Amino acid sequence: MRRGFLYLVAIMDWHTRMVLSWRISNTPEADFCVEALNEALHRFGPPDIMNSDQGSQFTSFAWTDRLRRSGVRISMDGKGRSLDNIFIERLWRK
């Protein structure tokens, strides 16, 4: 890709560090995140708690409504936390 950004969402089990589902998009819309969430919920069932950062995708109505309808408690990290994505970023370290 010459210009622009790609956006990655990965739904991960924090206990096992297993990636349950993932998606890449060239737009920062919430739709691709909800698709990944739907796949993870379908394949593995709902977790007790879903933790995320406070990005616009995870504060959107589509994301939060899907979690609430599944009976999942929502947890969000504080703004500007430098270690929010450390588990996902370590997947690509060399």
Contacts in CASP RR format, 6 or more apart in sequence:
PFRMAT RR
TARGET T0000
AUTHOR 0000-0000-0000
METHOD contacts of the structure
MODEL  1
MRRGFLYLVAIMDWHTRMVLSWRISNTPEADFCVEALNEALHRFGPPDIM
NSDQGSQFTSFAWTDRLRRSGVRISMDGKGRSLDNIFIERLWRK
1 26 0 8 1.000
4 26 0 8 1.000
5 26 0 8 1.000
5 28 0 8 1.000
6 24 0 8 1.000
6 25 0 8 1.000
6 26 0 8 1.000
7 24 0 8 1.000
7 25 0 8 1.000
7 26 0 8 1.000
7 27 0 8 1.000
7 28 0 8 1.000
7 32 0 8 1.000
8 22 0 8 1.000
8 23 0 8 1.000
8 24 0 8 1.000
8 88 0 8 1.000
9 22 0 8 1.000
9 23 0 8 1.000
9 25 0 8 1.000
9 32 0 8 1.000
9 33 0 8 1.000
9 36 0 8 1.000
9 57 0 8 1.000
10 19 0 8 1.000
10 21 0 8 1.000
10 22 0 8 1.000
10 36 0 8 1.000
10 88 0 8 1.000
10 91 0 8 1.000
11 19 0 8 1.000
11 20 0 8 1.000
11 21 0 8 1.000
11 22 0 8 1.000
11 36 0 8 1.000
11 37 0 8 1.000
11 39 0 8 1.000
11 40 0 8 1.000
12 18 0 8 1.000
12 19 0 8 1.000
12 20 0 8 1.000
12 87 0 8 1.000
12 88 0 8 1.000
13 20 0 8 1.000
13 44 0 8 1.000
13 47 0 8 1.000
14 51 0 8 1.000
14 87 0 8 1.000
17 87 0 8 1.000
19 91 0 8 1.000
20 39 0 8 1.000
20 40 0 8 1.000
20 43 0 8 1.000
20 44 0 8 1.000
21 36 0 8 1.000
21 37 0 8 1.000
21 39 0 8 1.000
21 40 0 8 1.000
21 43 0 8 1.000
22 36 0 8 1.000
23 32 0 8 1.000
23 33 0 8 1.000
23 35 0 8 1.000
23 36 0 8 1.000
24 32 0 8 1.000
25 31 0 8 1.000
25 32 0 8 1.000
28 56 0 8 1.000
28 57 0 8 1.000
29 57 0 8 1.000
30 56 0 8 1.000
30 57 0 8 1.000
30 58 0 8 1.000
30 60 0 8 1.000
30 62 0 8 1.000
30 63 0 8 1.000
31 62 0 8 1.000
33 57 0 8 1.000
33 58 0 8 1.000
33 63 0 8 1.000
34 62 0 8 1.000
34 63 0 8 1.000
34 66 0 8 1.000
37 63 0 8 1.000
37 66 0 8 1.000
37 67 0 8 1.000
38 66 0 8 1.000
41 66 0 8 1.000
41 70 0 8 1.000
46 70 0 8 1.000
46 71 0 8 1.000
46 72 0 8 1.000
47 72 0 8 1.000
48 72 0 8 1.000
48 73 0 8 1.000
49 72 0 8 1.000
49 73 0 8 1.000
49 74 0 8 1.000
49 75 0 8 1.000
50 67 0 8 1.000
50 72 0 8 1.000
50 73 0 8 1.000
50 74 0 8 1.000
50 75 0 8 1.000
51 75 0 8 1.000
51 76 0 8 1.000
51 77 0 8 1.000
52 58 0 8 1.000
52 74 0 8 1.000
52 75 0 8 1.000
52 76 0 8 1.000
52 77 0 8 1.000
53 76 0 8 1.000
53 77 0 8 1.000
53 78 0 8 1.000
53 81 0 8 1.000
53 84 0 8 1.000
53 85 0 8 1.000
54 76 0 8 1.000
54 77 0 8 1.000
54 78 0 8 1.000
54 79 0 8 1.000
57 63 0 8 1.000
58 64 0 8 1.000
58 76 0 8 1.000
59 76 0 8 1.000
64 74 0 8 1.000
67 74 0 8 1.000
68 74 0 8 1.000
77 84 0 8 1.000
78 84 0 8 1.000
END
